[in-house]
Amino acid sequence: MTLDARVRRVFPDPPDGYQYVRQTLTGGEYISTGLFRSGTVDDKGRGRTFDACTRVTSLFFDLDLLTLFDAVRVSRGRTLEARAQERKARMYRMADKSRDSLLRLMLNEYVPQLEAVIGKPPTLVLMSGWGFHAHYAVDEDVGTNDKVALRAVHAAVVDSVNLQVAELAGGMSPPLTSYVSAFDRTHDVGARLCRLPGSVNRKAAKRHYEVEVVDSSDTVLSREDLVALQDALSLAVDEAVGVDPVDIAPKMRKPRQARRTEVDFRSQRLPDGRTWQAVVEGLGPGEKLKIVCPFGGSTIGSGFFAREPDGRTRYYSSPSAMTYWNTYTAPSASGLVELVRKPPKKAGQRGDIANTVSNVITMLTHDTT
């Protein structure tokens, strides 16, 4: 693999006995963001795990155009297809002018939020074809000895950046209120695959794009940078605030304080586009449906929907120890269905009914008058 100096900061030459994982998948060529011992990962990627990674070479942040495309459609009253593959197919058909305008918005407004949080510009920003890949090169010592800390920092950075992007998106016209997870929340640092610079994105038939460098810097995250990020993101251990070292010894984990909140399930969506309400409508009394929690979960069962014997529905998120109770109750007798409303203009008043396709569908489906 021949790399120019900009790319080599992110993908330094591996020492003897080590290698990057290279895979050719549907749509293009990919490379790992960390090094592995030669022979430990097969040609299908088996063995490419966080634990097996011997050195993280870069922190990788993925900004996918599909998430923004979906948010734009929702802001204009569209109901999204349930399957991500169907939504991608629609995105791949959009006009070049529309694609270019969304990519400019991402590059000019959303990618810079990484620098705002980390305090340094990305080492490398690639246009991946349908989005952007941002890399922060990691010092060899840190990448080899501090994988767990890097994973925690990556997760905290993504959460913080997504909050800032969501605030920006909510202030646009029309507001992109559903754009709350701009950057991918997968945190398998080192083992994560990214597009190979100079390769070609072939996911969309007849619309192939080279994966090209659009920006670069000499940033290499050092141990001092990692400590500063931990402090800034409230990830520092207790000695950072002067606690006696005895107090920082690991302790038995205490059960987390369970939390609860209420939310209209019609306003929440899973990554595949389904509303939470659509999910719970398929559950009978006493039934549960386990899923991969969209709020930081990595396994099936890290979140689940449930319908109580009395008909109430809820969603439980294990990563956040939060129970979300559904405020929406489908009508069981003749009458008008309750629709999603805009925020009230004055305290104590009800907001106006939102002019959305989902409200129209709800009326047609549930109203019995």
C-alpha positions in Angstrom: 0.0 0.0 0.0 1.6 3.2 -1.2 0.6 6.2 1.0 1.4 9.8 0.9 2.7 11.6 4.0 -0.7 12.8 5.0 -2.2 9.4 5.1 0.9 7.8 6.6 0.3 9.7 9.9 -2.9 7.7 10.3 -1.7 4.4 8.8 2.0 4.2 9.8 4.0 1.2 8.4 3.5 -1.8 10.6 6.6 -3.5 12.1 7.6 -7.0 11.2 5.0 -9.6 12.3 2.1 -7.1 12.4 -0.4 -6.0 9.8 -3.5 -4.0 9.1 -6.6 -6.0 8.3 -7.6 -5.4 4.7 -11.0 -6.6 3.5 -12.9 -6.2 0.2 -16.6 -5.9 1.0 -19.7 -5.0 -0.9 -19.1 -1.5 -2.1 -15.3 -1.2 -1.8 -12.1 -1.8 0.0 -11.6 -1.4 3.8 -8.7 -1.2 6.2 -8.6 -1.5 10.0 -7.7 1.4 12.3 -5.3 -0.6 14.3 -2.6 -3.3 14.0 -2.9 -7.1 14.5 -0.4 -9.9 14.8 0.1 -11.4 11.3 -2.0 -14.5 10.9 -4.5 -13.8 13.7 -7.3 -12.6 11.4 -8.5 -14.6 8.4 -9.6 -13.3 5.0 -13.2 -13.1 6.2 -12.3 -10.9 9.2 -12.7 -13.5 11.9 -10.4 -12.5 14.7 -10.7 -8.8 14.1 -11.7 -7.8 17.6 -10.9 -5.0 20.0 -9.1 -7.4 22.4 -6.9 -8.8 19.5 -5.8 -5.4 18.3 -2.3 -4.8 19.5 -2.1 -1.0 18.6 -4.7 1.6 17.8 -3.3 3.8 15.1 -6.1 6.3 14.9 -9.4 7.3 16.5 -11.9 7.1 13.6 -15.2 9.1 13.4 -17.8 8.2 10.8 -20.2 10.8 9.5 -22.7 9.1 7.2 -24.8 11.0 4.7 -27.8 8.6 5.2 -28.5 9.9 8.7 -28.7 13.5 7.5 -30.7 12.5 4.4 -33.2 10.7 6.7 -33.4 13.8 9.0 -34.0 16.1 6.0 -36.9 13.9 4.8 -38.5 13.7 8.2 -38.2 17.5 8.5 -40.3 17.8 5.3 -43.0 15.5 6.6 -41.9 12.3 5.0 -42.4 8.9 6.5 -39.2 6.8 6.3 -39.0 3.3 4.9 -38.6 0.7 7.7 -35.5 -0.9 6.2 -32.2 1.1 6.0 -31.4 -0.6 2.7 -34.6 0.9 1.2 -33.6 4.4 2.5 -30.1 4.0 1.1 -31.5 3.1 -2.3 -33.6 6.3 -2.3 -30.5 8.3 -1.3 -28.4 6.8 -4.1 -31.0 8.2 -6.6 -30.9 11.8 -5.4 -29.6 14.4 -7.8 -25.9 15.3 -7.7 -26.8 18.9 -6.7 -28.7 17.7 -3.7 -25.9 15.3 -2.7 -23.3 18.0 -3.1 -25.2 20.5 -1.0 -25.7 18.0 1.9 -22.0 17.1 1.8 -21.0 20.7 1.9 -23.2 21.2 5.0 -21.6 18.2 6.7 -18.0 19.3 5.9 -18.5 23.0 6.7 -20.8 22.8 9.8 -20.7 19.3 11.4 -17.1 17.9 10.9 -15.6 21.1 12.6 -17.5 20.1 15.8 -14.9 17.4 16.3 -12.2 20.1 16.5 -14.4 22.1 18.9 -14.6 19.1 21.3 -11.1 17.6 20.9 -9.3 20.9 20.7 -7.2 20.0 17.6 -8.1 19.5 13.9 -8.4 15.9 12.5 -5.2 14.4 11.2 -7.1 13.3 8.1 -10.6 14.0 6.7 -11.7 11.7 3.8 -14.7 12.1 1.6 -15.9 8.5 1.7 -18.4 8.8 -1.2 -21.5 9.2 0.9 -20.2 11.0 3.9 -16.9 11.7 5.6 -14.3 9.8 7.6 -12.3 11.8 10.1 -9.2 10.3 11.7 -7.1 11.4 14.7 -3.6 9.8 14.6 -2.6 8.3 17.9 0.9 8.3 19.4 2.4 4.8 19.3 2.8 4.5 23.1 -0.8 5.5 23.7 -2.2 3.3 20.9 -0.3 0.3 22.3 -0.9 0.7 26.1 -4.1 2.7 26.5 -6.8 1.0 24.3 -9.4 1.0 27.0 -8.9 4.7 27.7 -9.0 5.5 24.0 -12.3 3.6 23.7 -13.8 5.5 26.6 -12.6 8.9 25.1 -13.9 8.0 21.7 -17.4 7.2 23.1 -17.5 10.5 25.1 -16.3 12.5 22.1 -19.0 11.1 19.9 -21.7 11.8 22.5 -20.5 15.3 23.0 -20.1 16.1 19.3 -23.5 14.6 18.5 -25.1 16.9 21.1 -23.5 20.0 19.5 -24.5 18.9 16.0 -28.0 18.2 17.1 -28.2 21.8 18.5 -27.0 23.2 15.2 -29.3 21.1 13.2 -32.3 22.0 15.4 -31.7 25.7 14.6 -31.9 25.2 10.8 -34.8 25.9 8.6 -36.7 23.6 8.6 -35.3 22.3 11.9 -33.7 18.8 11.7 -35.0 17.7 15.0 -34.4 14.0 14.4 -30.7 14.5 13.6 -29.4 13.4 17.0 -26.8 10.8 16.1 -24.8 12.3 13.3 -21.6 10.5 14.1 -21.7 6.7 14.4 -21.6 5.5 18.0 -19.6 2.3 17.3 -16.6 2.3 19.6 -14.5 -0.8 18.6 -11.4 1.4 18.3 -8.5 -0.3 16.4 -10.7 -3.1 15.1 -13.1 -0.7 13.3 -12.9 -0.8 9.5 -12.8 2.4 7.5 -12.6 3.0 3.8 -9.1 2.8 2.3 -7.8 6.1 1.0 -7.6 6.1 -2.8 -10.1 3.3 -3.1 -13.5 3.6 -4.8 -16.9 3.6 -3.2 -19.0 1.3 -5.4 -22.1 1.0 -3.2 -24.4 2.9 -5.6 -24.7 1.4 -9.1 -23.3 3.7 -11.8 -22.3 6.3 -9.1 -18.8 5.5 -8.0 -16.7 7.9 -6.0 -13.1 7.9 -5.1 -12.3 8.0 -1.4 -10.2 11.2 -1.4 -8.4 13.4 1.2 -10.2 16.7 1.6 -8.3 18.0 4.7 -5.3 17.1 6.8 -3.1 18.3 9.6 -0.1 17.1 11.6 -2.2 16.3 14.7 -1.0 13.2 16.6 -2.8 12.6 20.0 -0.3 12.2 22.8 -0.6 10.9 26.3 -1.0 14.6 27.5 -3.8 15.1 24.9 -5.6 11.9 26.2 -5.4 13.1 29.8 -6.7 16.5 28.9 -9.6 15.0 27.0 -10.4 12.8 29.9 -10.6 15.8 32.2 -12.6 17.9 29.7 -15.1 15.1 29.2 -15.4 14.2 32.9 -13.6 10.9 32.4 -10.7 11.5 34.8 -10.1 9.1 37.7 -10.3 10.3 41.2 -6.6 11.2 41.6 -7.1 14.0 39.2 -9.0 15.9 41.8 -6.6 15.2 44.7 -8.3 12.1 46.3 -6.0 9.9 48.4 -4.7 7.0 46.2 -6.3 4.5 48.6 -9.7 5.8 47.6 -9.3 5.0 43.9 -9.0 1.2 44.4 -11.7 -0.6 42.4 -14.8 -1.4 44.4 -17.6 -3.8 44.0 -20.1 -2.4 41.5 -23.2 -1.1 43.0 -26.5 -1.4 41.2 -27.2 1.7 39.2 -30.1 3.9 40.4 -32.9 3.1 38.1 -34.3 6.2 36.2 -37.5 6.7 34.4 -39.0 9.2 32.0 -42.0 9.6 29.8 -42.0 10.0 26.0 -44.4 9.8 23.1 -43.3 6.6 21.3 -44.5 7.9 18.0 -41.7 10.6 18.1 -38.9 8.1 18.6 -37.3 5.9 15.9 -34.9 3.0 15.8 -31.9 3.0 13.5 -34.0 1.0 10.9 -36.6 3.7 10.7 -39.4 2.1 12.7 -41.1 4.2 15.4 -41.1 2.8 18.9 -44.9 2.9 18.7 -44.9 0.6 15.7 -42.8 -1.9 17.7 -44.9 -2.0 20.8 -48.1 -2.3 18.8 -47.0 -5.8 17.8 -46.6 -6.9 21.5 -49.3 -8.6 23.5 -49.8 -8.2 27.3 -46.7 -9.5 29.1 -44.6 -9.8 26.0 -41.1 -8.4 25.5 -38.9 -7.7 22.5 -35.1 -7.6 23.0 -33.0 -5.3 20.7 -29.6 -3.8 20.5 -30.0 -0.6 22.5 -29.5 2.5 20.2 -28.1 4.4 23.2 -24.7 2.7 23.4 -25.7 -1.0 23.4 -23.7 -3.6 21.5 -25.6 -6.8 22.1 -29.2 -8.0 21.6 -30.9 -7.6 25.0 -29.1 -4.4 25.9 -32.5 -2.8 25.4 -36.0 -4.2 25.3 -39.6 -3.1 24.7 -42.4 -4.5 26.9 -46.1 -4.4 27.2 -47.4 -4.6 30.7 -50.5 -6.8 31.6 -52.5 -3.6 32.0 -51.6 -2.5 28.4 -49.0 0.1 29.3 -45.8 0.0 27.2 -42.2 0.9 28.0 -38.7 0.7 26.7 -35.7 -0.1 28.9 -32.1 0.9 28.1 -29.5 -1.0 30.0 -26.5 1.2 29.1 -28.3 4.3 30.5 -30.3 2.4 33.2 -33.4 4.3 31.9 -37.0 3.2 31.5 -39.0 5.2 28.9 -42.8 5.0 29.5 -45.0 5.6 26.6 -47.3 8.6 27.0 -49.3 7.7 23.9 -52.4 5.5 24.2 -54.1 4.3 21.1 -57.9 4.9 21.2 -59.9 1.8 22.1 -63.3 3.4 21.6 -65.0 5.9 19.3 -63.4 9.3 19.4 -60.5 11.4 18.1 -57.0 10.1 18.2 -54.3 12.1 20.0 -51.8 13.6 17.5 -48.2 14.8 17.9 -48.2 18.5 18.7 -45.6 21.2 18.4 -44.1 22.8 21.5 -46.7 25.2 23.2 -46.2 28.9 22.5 -47.1 29.7 26.1 -46.9 27.7 29.4 -50.2 26.0 30.2 -51.4 25.8 26.6 -51.4 22.9 24.2 -49.2 23.2 21.1 -50.6 23.2 17.6 -51.0 19.9 15.9 -47.9 19.2 13.8 -48.5 19.2 10.1 -46.8 15.8 9.3 -47.6 12.8 7.2 -47.3 10.6 10.3 -50.2 12.5 11.9 -52.3 12.1 8.7 -51.6 8.3 8.7 -52.5 8.2 12.4 -55.8 9.9 11.9 -56.7 7.6 9.0 -55.6 4.5 11.0 -57.1 5.2 14.4 -59.9 7.9 14.2 -63.3 6.3 14.5 -65.5 9.4 14.2 
